[in-house]
Every structure is written in C-alpha cells, then in structure tokens.
Amino acid sequence: MAAIKNVAVVGATGKIGGPIVARLLESKLFNVTVLTRDRGRQRRFPPGVAVKEVDYDSVESLEAALRGQDALVSAVAFEAIDAQKNLVDAAVQAGVRRMIPSEYGNDTLNPKLAAFPIYQPKIAIRERCERKVAENPSFSWTTIQNASFLGPDWTLDFIVDVKQRRADIKDGGDVLFCATTYDDIAQAVIGTLTHLDETANRPVRISSVNTTQNELIAIAKELGATDGWDITHSKTEDLEVEALRRWAEGDHSDEVIAMFINRAFIGDGWGGYFPVRDNDLLGIKGLDREGLKAIIKLAIDR
Ligand SMILES: NC(=O)c1ccc[n+]([C@@H]2O[C@H](COP(=O)([O-])OP(=O)(O)OC[C@H]3O[C@@H](n4cnc5c(N)ncnc54)[C@H](OP(=O)(O)O)[C@@H]3O)[C@@H](O)[C@H]2O)c1
C-alpha cells in the first residue's frame, strides 16, 4: 500500500484527539487536517494544521472535507460514536484508504461485550467498516484497543483514586488489566499509519502497563499515600446484573455506564486485558514499574 501522507482527524479537540494531533505533527510524516463542528476552535491548533468545519449529519459536507485525504483518524466522543456512520460513508466516497474509528478502549471483539448496550455503537461502526471493505477493497480500517486510559485523569481516579485515597476493589483487586498512556495511544496511530498492511482490517491491541488495583494501591502507599484509605469491595458480576437491569428500565446514567465499564475493564476475561499485544509492531515501548510509579506520583500531586 502506498504511504499515507494526508491525515484528517475528527474529535481533535478531545482528550485523546489532542495528543493524537500533537504526535502526528511531531512525526513530521503527515499533513494534518482537523475536522470540527466549530471552526472557532482553530485557535487551539498549532500553525500548519488545516481546520475545516463539518456537519456530522451531512455526508456531503464530510465527503467534501475528506477529499484528498489518505487516512481518517476518529477520536469523537463516546456520545458521538453513532455520528461516525456518516463519516464511514463519506470516507469511502472520498477515497480515504484507512480509517481508524473511535474505539480506544476494551476489546470489542470479545463476544462477552456483545451483550452490553454501551458497546453496541462501536461494534456497529466496526461492522459498517467491514461491509465497506467488502464493497470497496481500497478502503480499510484499524481499531485501536488500549483498554483503560492511563493518566492522572483516568484509571488513577476512576479505578483507583490515588489522590483521594479511595477505591472500590473489584473481584478481590488482583485481576490484571491493561492501561495505556495518551502518548502510547498516539504512537499506536502513527504505528498503524506506517504499517498499513500489517494492521489492515483488524484491531490492534496495545498497553503501556498491565497492572491490578492492588498494585496501584501498593505503589501509591510506597509513594507516601499510606493512611486514610476509603476502601470498599464489589463483584463485577453483581455490577453487570444491576447494570443490565437498570439499563432495561431506561436508566442510562453515568453510574450505570460506569458499572458496565468496570465489568468490562476489570472483570476477568471480559476484554480489559490483552495477553497478546501489538506494541512491538507499532513502536510502543510501554512503561516499567518506575514509569508507572512516576505517573502515579503525578496523579497524587495533581
Ligand atoms: N479507554 C478509556 O479509558 C477511555 C476513556 C475515555 C474515552 N474513551 C474513548 O475514547 C474516544 C474519545 O473519547 P474522548 O473522551 O477523548 O472524547 P471527548 O474528549 O469527550 O470528545 C472528543 C471530541 O468529539 C467531538 N464530538 C463530536 N460530536 C460530539 C458530540 N455530539 N458530543 C460531544 N463531542 C462531540 C468533539 O470535537 P469537535 O467539537 O471538534 O467536533 C470533541 O472534542 C471514545 O471512543 C471514548 O469511548 C476511552
């Protein structure tokens, strides 16, 4: 496959979209165009990034913005996953050769997740991509599975809140899960766009660390957060039952979504731990225990 030169990014103003744009620019391998709902955000991007305003409801608007682009990296918000239907269609019509849909989480190919309503939109987008590939072999996709984001604002508050010294320990706390820094996720995008054949039409699975809730607490304690922990315990099996019941009753609150996410991230065998990873292929070095410790320290001090 010919090298990718022109890359469009949607959701570039978001948590993971920002680091992806920064790394694409830093690599000096690509011309970067950001598609946004609001061109006023142009101020947020460094010089050299082209910014185009788009209407996610209009395939025509998206197709026009994607003409001439080799790749489309989507980092749209969880609430906007459905909006990618038009993006997929527009990308194919515009001749985009690789799309990275917005996933950046658990392994949505894990059959257990198929029963979880919160993963349906991402699964539907991947299946749409698969159908488009069958019709247009010049189009291709890759999803990036990084399990949990790893940073002061994610994992280290949601899974173990090292600053507030608070954790709800799931299933005993020794279940291994993967966690990945924004930097390594952004590197996975570069690795994908520079290894087109090896990454075509499949998920790539990555992690910066494989850890457990108990390890995160132990490291926080080594760093001086010794006393005053507020620890509760729950079983992800119970969370799943409650989440499915409440969702069926129409409760789609953040609390219920968090129950599903906890089952999927920390439940043993549910897709939050990848025994086989694509780190080497994609140029991801990951973190040793000292590296993890440094991130936990940042989270404690923030
Ligand atoms: N694994 C994890 O731990 C983890 C954690 C959080 C998120 N994620 C996943 O990562 C992906 C990106 O999430 P994020 O948290 O980085 O996204 P975010 O910061 O919430 O938003 C990203 C961008 O999406 C665009 N957008 C388009 N339509 C939108 C709408 N209707 N509502 C809100 N934003 C909209 C916005 O860009 P414009 O305004 O420029 O259009 C926004 O800046 C998602 O797939 C999410 O599920 C994973």
The ligand as an SDF file (V2000), in Angstrom:
LIG
                    3D

 48 52  0  0  0  0  0  0  0  0999 V2000
  -10.3340    3.5360   27.4410 N   0  0  0  0  0  0  0  0  0  0  0  0
  -10.6750    4.5360   28.1990 C   0  0  0  0  0  0  0  0  0  0  0  0
  -10.3470    4.5760   29.3850 O   0  0  0  0  0  0  0  0  0  0  0  0
  -11.4430    5.6770   27.6040 C   0  0  0  0  0  0  0  0  0  0  0  0
  -11.7500    6.7840   28.3920 C   0  0  0  0  0  0  0  0  0  0  0  0
  -12.4530    7.8390   27.8180 C   0  0  0  0  0  0  0  0  0  0  0  0
  -12.8330    7.7760   26.4710 C   0  0  0  0  0  0  0  0  0  0  0  0
  -12.5140    6.6480   25.7510 N   0  0  0  0  0  0  0  0  0  0  0  0
  -12.8990    6.5640   24.3160 C   0  0  0  0  0  0  0  0  0  0  0  0
  -12.0550    7.4330   23.5700 O   0  0  0  0  0  0  0  0  0  0  0  0
  -12.7780    8.0070   22.4760 C   0  0  0  0  0  0  0  0  0  0  0  0
  -12.6560    9.5240   22.5190 C   0  0  0  0  0  0  0  0  0  0  0  0
  -13.1450    9.9530   23.7670 O   0  0  0  0  0  0  0  0  0  0  0  0
  -12.6750   11.3230   24.4470 P   0  0  0  0  0  0  0  0  0  0  0  0
  -13.0450   11.1980   25.8920 O   0  0  0  0  0  0  0  0  0  0  0  0
  -11.2660   11.6180   24.0440 O   0  0  0  0  0  0  0  0  0  0  0  0
  -13.6740   12.3180   23.7400 O   0  0  0  0  0  0  0  0  0  0  0  0
  -14.0800   13.8010   24.2300 P   0  0  0  0  0  0  0  0  0  0  0  0
  -12.8730   14.4710   24.7670 O   0  0  0  0  0  0  0  0  0  0  0  0
  -15.2700   13.6940   25.1250 O   0  0  0  0  0  0  0  0  0  0  0  0
  -14.5990   14.4490   22.8580 O   0  0  0  0  0  0  0  0  0  0  0  0
  -13.8810   14.3260   21.6460 C   0  0  0  0  0  0  0  0  0  0  0  0
  -14.4590   15.2120   20.5650 C   0  0  0  0  0  0  0  0  0  0  0  0
  -15.6040   14.6170   19.9540 O   0  0  0  0  0  0  0  0  0  0  0  0
  -16.2110   15.6360   19.1560 C   0  0  0  0  0  0  0  0  0  0  0  0
  -17.6860   15.4890   19.1100 N   0  0  0  0  0  0  0  0  0  0  0  0
  -18.3840   15.2520   18.0090 C   0  0  0  0  0  0  0  0  0  0  0  0
  -19.6760   15.1530   18.2590 N   0  0  0  0  0  0  0  0  0  0  0  0
  -19.8300   15.3100   19.5660 C   0  0  0  0  0  0  0  0  0  0  0  0
  -20.9680   15.2960   20.4340 C   0  0  0  0  0  0  0  0  0  0  0  0
  -22.1870   15.0760   19.9790 N   0  0  0  0  0  0  0  0  0  0  0  0
  -20.7480   15.4800   21.7450 N   0  0  0  0  0  0  0  0  0  0  0  0
  -19.5070   15.7030   22.2250 C   0  0  0  0  0  0  0  0  0  0  0  0
  -18.3790   15.7100   21.4350 N   0  0  0  0  0  0  0  0  0  0  0  0
  -18.5570   15.5140   20.1170 C   0  0  0  0  0  0  0  0  0  0  0  0
  -15.7820   16.9750   19.7530 C   0  0  0  0  0  0  0  0  0  0  0  0
  -14.9290   17.5900   18.7920 O   0  0  0  0  0  0  0  0  0  0  0  0
  -15.4100   18.8640   17.9390 P   0  0  0  0  0  0  0  0  0  0  0  0
  -16.1200   19.7610   18.8760 O   0  0  0  0  0  0  0  0  0  0  0  0
  -14.0920   19.4300   17.4600 O   0  0  0  0  0  0  0  0  0  0  0  0
  -16.2540   18.3670   16.8360 O   0  0  0  0  0  0  0  0  0  0  0  0
  -14.9810   16.5590   20.9860 C   0  0  0  0  0  0  0  0  0  0  0  0
  -13.9170   17.4150   21.2930 O   0  0  0  0  0  0  0  0  0  0  0  0
  -14.2020    7.4750   22.5990 C   0  0  0  0  0  0  0  0  0  0  0  0
  -14.3440    6.3680   21.7560 O   0  0  0  0  0  0  0  0  0  0  0  0
  -14.3130    7.0410   24.0480 C   0  0  0  0  0  0  0  0  0  0  0  0
  -15.2540    5.9980   24.2690 O   0  0  0  0  0  0  0  0  0  0  0  0
  -11.8280    5.6270   26.2820 C   0  0  0  0  0  0  0  0  0  0  0  0
  1  2  1  0
  2  3  2  0
  2  4  1  0
  4  5  1  0
  4 48  2  0
  5  6  2  0
  6  7  1  0
  7  8  2  0
  8  9  1  0
  8 48  1  0
  9 10  1  0
  9 46  1  0
 10 11  1  0
 11 12  1  0
 11 44  1  0
 12 13  1  0
 13 14  1  0
 14 15  2  0
 14 16  1  0
 14 17  1  0
 17 18  1  0
 18 19  2  0
 18 20  1  0
 18 21  1  0
 21 22  1  0
 22 23  1  0
 23 24  1  0
 23 42  1  0
 24 25  1  0
 25 26  1  0
 25 36  1  0
 26 27  1  0
 26 35  1  0
 27 28  2  0
 28 29  1  0
 29 30  1  0
 29 35  2  0
 30 31  1  0
 30 32  2  0
 32 33  1  0
 33 34  2  0
 34 35  1  0
 36 37  1  0
 36 42  1  0
 37 38  1  0
 38 39  2  0
 38 40  1  0
 38 41  1  0
 42 43  1  0
 44 45  1  0
 44 46  1  0
 46 47  1  0
M  CHG  2   8   1  16  -1
M  END
$$$$
